[in-house]
Amino acid sequence: MSLTWLSRRLLLMAYTMLVVAVLVFAITQVLPADAAVTLLGQNATPAALLALRQKLGLTDPTWLQFWHWLWSLLHGNFGTSMRTGLPVGPTMFAALSRSLLLAACSILLMLVIAVPLGVLAALRRGSALDVFASLVSYLGISVPEFVTATFVLVVLADRLGWLPATGYVPLSQHFADGVRHLIAPVLTISLVLIAHVARMMRSETIDVLASDYVRAAQLKGLLRRTVLVRHVLRNALLPVVTVVALDVGYLLGGIIVVEEIFAIPGIGRELLIAIQNRDLPSIQAGALIMAGTYAVANLLADIAYALLDPRLRYD
Amino acid sequence: MLLSINDLSVRFATAAGTADAVASLSFAIEEGETLAIVGESGSGKSVSALAIMGLVPNPPGRVTSGQIVFRRRNGSTEDLLRASSARLRDIRGNEIAMVFQEPLAALSPVFTIGEQIAESLRLHQRKSHADAMRMAVRMLGSLGISEPEMRARSYPHQISGGMAQRVMIAMAMACRPRLLIADEPTTALDVTIQAEILSLIRQMKEETGMAVLFITHNLGVVAQIADRVAVMYAGRLVEEGPTKQIFSSPRMPYTSGLLASVPRLVTDDSPLVLSAIPGEPPSPLAHPRGCAFHPRCRYAVKGLCDTTPPPLRDLGNGQAARCLRIDEIVGGAT
């Protein structure tokens, strides 16, 4: 992986973000929301509305508005929320950090469960474990997360009373309680991830096990364990990186639903509230940040892929 | 005797029924000898090699009978079919090594060539990583690979098929095995590279005194490399003997057919005659009754060849053949 590759990749990302910015701006332009009306209320006089519109720059030509908006974005200024009057950037990034914690825990849980499950299912094809893994996968893929979330809530929180139903406690405030609040949403999100990755892992492992190079590794007299870890796992994991990166896209969508159900003040919930309140700067910031997260996740996946697979070390 | 296989049978359970891939096969390899096993695809030659290495895929395959006795470096003998997995691991890659038909597929895409050669040195000779890598580089150099240091740091996708086969040989030769099993090692390569690989194997053999079990369907290759030839058909050994003898006076009609189907150079007074054996090799799911070759054999007699399985008959001169009409078809039928 060379520096040229990396810089080209970063340039491409910047370009992607510019396109996203144009789209986000265009979409919010056609939304039936008038910032002046939102701010002053329905009973404001036309003169007051016009004055405010001029002050906000809403009477400027669209391209100039876009330019002003982009210029402040580049300076880290996402605007001021029309709902709270607070700067949008810090609110959104704080929400993002909570969502990222949720996502990171889900991905971690997924890796811990899905990778061994897929490998074991491949090693014991047709066994009870394999059937169980398939069942989990089909469930995870076919059941939407709002159903899973409800199920998790009813069983773990309501019937068994093991977990708090909803809400969010920062880990820095009360660690144990914070963890307890994370369990249900993490379970919900990771089920889908586990489904994807376990299936992928199973089929990849089966392919790699049948390969000549695994046979060659066995023929060297290596321990079965060594063959599995060094040769099978290492090669079977490669496509999983791609699946995880693609799943970040799913995560961003799924997290909106899950955060809403479990009342977690993450970026998804923040975006939803912004839309409900026609809070244009928050909508724009939320959409941009989500797109940015996706772009970064893809970049990270590409880098991980290049590090893991020498065939992809683009020169 | 370095390796002797007695009454080996390997059976595959498939959805369509059981297939006798190898049926009571017996042969032996002397120290330092090159034995070529010849046969069409499906004749059981590769499965026999896998059985020696203890790697018959199970399921669906299973060794149902037999012994594979190997004499180890320290003089002790080991039945490879009954040895503990620890013993087998100690022998694999160390005393018996193998090269395959598709060298590029046999190299893991995520490790450098040097690392893959060094792997067995570190395992069997307990070399440090640095030592093993140095030895790998030397190995590559001795196999005629230019810039071995650079090559050792290459990944499999950066090299050609011919180079990959050299790397496979380096990998196999790393611990100086006493037996090299070469399963169609030149089939996937260009003709010019084929010759290079063959001479490389010969060179390694001279340097180390190892024996070679060479599995191929290419009789031209056999003539160049083998001391003895074993011909397999439908999972059975049908003829065996010293290479020269088999080439000059084959006694089993299948062997004759194989020899006749090798294209020869055309000269003015002898036009190219290329004869093919009629029909196709039998499905391992349903071997013909009697002599398995009888449906394709021009000498087959009704009421004899289609009912009685022929025994492998020792002809006294180091040659043995499996044919009921062996005395009637004298002097290498073609």
HADDOCK unambig.tbl for C-alpha pairs under 7 A between the chains (distance, minus, plus):
assign (segid A and resid 212 and name CA) (segid B and resid 105 and name CA) 5.61 0.50 0.50
assign (segid A and resid 212 and name CA) (segid B and resid 106 and name CA) 4.49 0.50 0.50
assign (segid A and resid 213 and name CA) (segid B and resid 105 and name CA) 6.10 0.50 0.50
assign (segid A and resid 213 and name CA) (segid B and resid 106 and name CA) 3.86 0.50 0.50
assign (segid A and resid 213 and name CA) (segid B and resid 107 and name CA) 4.98 0.50 0.50
assign (segid A and resid 213 and name CA) (segid B and resid 108 and name CA) 5.30 0.50 0.50
assign (segid A and resid 216 and name CA) (segid B and resid 106 and name CA) 6.01 0.50 0.50
assign (segid A and resid 219 and name CA) (segid B and resid 92 and name CA) 5.39 0.50 0.50
assign (segid A and resid 219 and name CA) (segid B and resid 93 and name CA) 5.60 0.50 0.50
assign (segid A and resid 219 and name CA) (segid B and resid 97 and name CA) 6.84 0.50 0.50
assign (segid A and resid 220 and name CA) (segid B and resid 92 and name CA) 5.49 0.50 0.50
assign (segid A and resid 220 and name CA) (segid B and resid 93 and name CA) 3.89 0.50 0.50
assign (segid A and resid 220 and name CA) (segid B and resid 120 and name CA) 5.69 0.50 0.50
assign (segid A and resid 221 and name CA) (segid B and resid 89 and name CA) 4.00 0.50 0.50
assign (segid A and resid 221 and name CA) (segid B and resid 90 and name CA) 6.11 0.50 0.50
assign (segid A and resid 221 and name CA) (segid B and resid 92 and name CA) 4.63 0.50 0.50
assign (segid A and resid 221 and name CA) (segid B and resid 93 and name CA) 5.49 0.50 0.50
assign (segid A and resid 222 and name CA) (segid B and resid 89 and name CA) 6.43 0.50 0.50
assign (segid A and resid 309 and name CA) (segid B and resid 110 and name CA) 5.73 0.50 0.50
assign (segid A and resid 310 and name CA) (segid B and resid 110 and name CA) 5.94 0.50 0.50
assign (segid A and resid 311 and name CA) (segid B and resid 157 and name CA) 6.62 0.50 0.50
